[in-house]
Amino acid sequence: MYNSTTSTHPTFRHWSIAACLAITATVMPVEAQDRLPYNAVPGEIVIGMKRTSTSGETAQWSPGRTVNLLSLLGDDARVVREISAVDGIVVSAPSLRTEAEINDALGRLSASENIYAAERNHVYYASAQPADPMLDKMWFLNKVSAFKAWDKRSKSPGIIVAVLDTGIQLDHADLKGRIWTNIKEIPGNGKDDDGNGYIDDIHGWNFQENNNKPGAAYRALGLRGCKIHPTKRIYESHGTHVAGTIGAVANNNVGIAGISHDVQIMALRILGKPCAAGTLDGILEAVAYATKNGAKVLNMSFVRHGSPSKLMRREIEEAIIAGVSVVAAAGNDATNNDQRQKYPSGYRIDGLISVAATGPKDTLAKFSNYGRRTVDIAAPGHEILSTVPKGNNPSKPISGYASKSGTSMATPIVTGAIALMRAENPALDPVEIEKRLMRAIDPLTHLKLWVRAGGRLNLAKSLREAAKPVKKGNTKRTQTSGKEMTQRAIGGIRIDGGAKHTHRPAGQQIPDSGNISGKSLY
C-alpha cells in the first residue's frame, strides 16, 4: 500500500491554493500480497508545503502563502487528496505523461518558495510483504491469508518452537538468527553449565546419537526395505524443510519467508538413518527436553501405525499442562484415522492439534489421512517450498530449497500460526489456542466430511481470534489418565452430524515401545 503521510513535522492548520482546485478523495485499498504494475501512481505528485515555526512546539503557515498549481502543472491539474496532518496535498496532473515532463514539473514545484518538497506518489508495501525472491512460488501463503495476517503481526519474538525431526541445517542462510540458542550454556567447555543434564546443548540435542549435534546429517541414501545405497550420500532434509516453513527469515532477499518472521527454533533430532525412523525413548526424551527448556510449541511431523503409547501420551499431557501446544501430522496413507488411528496425532487430548493436508484447490490432498473425530484441521501440504540442505560436502551443506508434499508439510504451517497467536496473546493456554484456531478456519464444504473443524487454516482470522481477551471463569479441571489438566471448555464447535465437542475422552491405551517412522519424508 502506498503511504504519503510519513512526515514527522508538527501539524499545520492553514494553507491556501490560489487556483481553487476541487478536492476529491479517491482511496484504492491495495492488498499486501499484490504488486502493482508501477512503482509510483501514474500522474500523481505529493506536495508538502513549507512551515514557519513560531515556537519550539507549534508551527503555522505564514499568512498569504499561496501556490498556483495550474501554472506549474497544467490546466488539467487537480487536487485529489488533502493530507492535512502533514500539510500536504496529492495532485493529479494527467498532462504530465513522460518521465522528462514529470521531472521538470517536480523541479519547478520544488523551486517554489512555499513548497518544501514535491515527489512522485511512490507505492509503499506494508513491511509484512517480504522481499524474498521465491515468494511467488509459495502458493499456500495466499491460501491461508498470510499476507493479510502479517499486516497485523509477522513476528513471534521469544516464542520457542521445538522441531522434533531429522535435525536442522543450523547454518542455512534463510534460518540465520532463527535457531534457538541456550544462553545458559557455555559453548565448547564440555560442561553442563545449566544443569539440565545435557552437555553443551547450544541449539538443542541429537536424541538419535545422544550428542549435542542436532544438525542435518549426511548419510547414505535410503532405498526400499530400509536398505542403503552403496555409494550415494545425501543430507537429511525433512527437519530443515519443516523449520523453514515455520520461521525462515523474511525480507533478507534470500529464498523464502516462514509463517513467523521472528521465532526461535529448537532443533531436536529424533529421526534419521535410511528409513527416517526414530524410537519411542528418543521421542519421549525430546518432548521432556523441549518442555523443560522453554518451548511453547512442539512440531511433530512424524507418525506411527498401531497401538498408542501410554508413555508418549503422558509426556504430551505433561507438556500441555506446562503450557506447550502440540501439533502433529495426521499421516499420508489416504485412510480414515477414526478407524485406524496414527500416533502421536491420534491421542485425543485437548491442546494437541492433528493436521491434514490440502492442495491448491482447497480439497483434501489425495495422500492425506482424515477423520471427522480424530483429525482437527487442514492446512496446505502439496508442493510446499521450503529450506533444505544440499551438496556433497559431508561437513558443509549448501543452503538450498525444495518442494515437498505431505501432512508433514501442512503441520509446520499450523505450528507457525500458533507461534504468532501465542505472541499476539501470551495469556492463551494450549487448549484455548486450539479452540480459537478451530473457529477461525475458512469453512469448506468438502472438508466438513474429513476434519473436525470443517475447514482450512486462516492465519489472519486466527490472529484476530487470538487478540480477543481471555474470559475469566471458564477454566475447568478434567481428569485425564490420572492427571489433572487445566482445560478450557471447547464448547460451541460443531462437527458433522450436529454433535457438539466439549473435550476428548481419554480412552484406554497400552504401553508401546515400537518404532516411530517418518512417513513419506523424502
Secondary structure, DSSP 8 states (H G I E B T S, - for coil): --------S------B-TT---B--------TT---SSSEEEEEEEEEE--EESSSS-EE--TT-B--HHHHH-TT-EEEEEEGGGTEEEEE-TT--SHHHHHHHHHHHHTSTTEEEEEEEE----TTS---TTGGG-THHHHTTHHHHHHH----TT-EEEEEES---TT-GGGTTTB---TTS-TTSSS-TT-SS-TT-SSEEETTTTBS--S--EEEEEEGGGEEEEEEEEE--HHHHHHHHHH---SSSSS---SSSS-EEEEEE--BTTTTEEEHHHHHHHHHHHHHTT-SEEEE--BEESS-BHHHHHHHHHHHHTT-EEEEE--SSS-BTTTS-EETTT---TTEEEEEEE-TTSSB-TT--BBTTT--EEEE-SSEEEEEEE-S-TTS-EEEEEEE-SHHHHHHHHHHHHHHHHHH-TT--HHHHHHHHHHTSEE-TGGGGTBTTSEE--HHHHHHHHHS---TT-EEEEEETTEEEEEE--TTEE-TTS-EE--------B----EEE-TT--
